[in-house]
């Protein structure tokens, strides 16, 4: 985990631009992965949603 970030970078997250509403990001995550995200937060100029389910843990992706 990078101590300068608020989330565990060893676990991939879905990233959205900051103009994406949190509810929309959560809905898109749930539609894509079949479950709601555990966390939604702003960091490094993005809205991060996740982490990705185990079966999808191959990379941090943007949507």
C-alpha positions in Angstrom: 0.0 0.0 0.0 1.3 3.4 -0.9 1.3 5.5 2.4 0.5 8.7 0.4 -2.8 7.3 -0.9 -6.1 6.8 0.9 -6.7 3.4 -0.7 -4.8 0.1 -1.1 -3.1 0.3 -4.5 -2.5 -3.5 -4.4 -6.3 -3.9 -5.0 -7.6 -2.6 -8.3 -10.3 0.0 -8.4 -12.5 1.5 -11.1 -11.6 5.1 -11.8 -14.0 7.8 -13.0 -13.6 11.5 -13.7 -14.6 13.9 -10.8 -17.6 15.1 -12.8 -19.2 11.6 -12.4 -21.7 11.6 -9.6 -21.0 9.0 -6.9 -24.4 7.4 -7.4 -23.8 7.0 -11.1 -20.3 5.5 -10.4 -21.7 3.1 -7.9 -24.5 2.0 -10.3 -22.1 1.5 -13.1 -19.8 -0.6 -10.9 -22.7 -2.7 -9.7 -23.9 -3.3 -13.2 -20.5 -4.3 -14.4 -19.5 -6.5 -11.4 -22.8 -7.7 -10.0 -22.2 -6.2 -6.6 -22.0 -2.7 -5.0 -18.6 -1.2 -4.3 -17.1 -1.2 -0.8 -15.6 2.3 -1.2 -16.1 5.5 -3.2 -13.6 8.3 -2.7 -11.8 11.1 -4.4 -8.0 10.8 -4.7 -5.4 12.1 -7.2 -8.0 13.9 -9.4 -10.2 10.8 -9.8 -13.3 9.3 -8.3 -12.3 5.8 -7.2 -14.8 2.9 -6.8 -14.0 -0.5 -5.6 -12.1 -2.6 -5.0 -12.8 -4.9 -8.0 -14.1 -8.3 -7.1 -11.4 -11.1 -6.9 -12.2 -12.5 -10.3 -11.5 -9.1 -11.9 -8.3 -8.2 -9.9 -5.9 -7.9 -12.8 -5.5 -4.2 -13.2 -6.9 -0.8 -12.1 -9.1 0.3 -15.0 -10.8 3.5 -16.0 -14.4 3.6 -17.3 
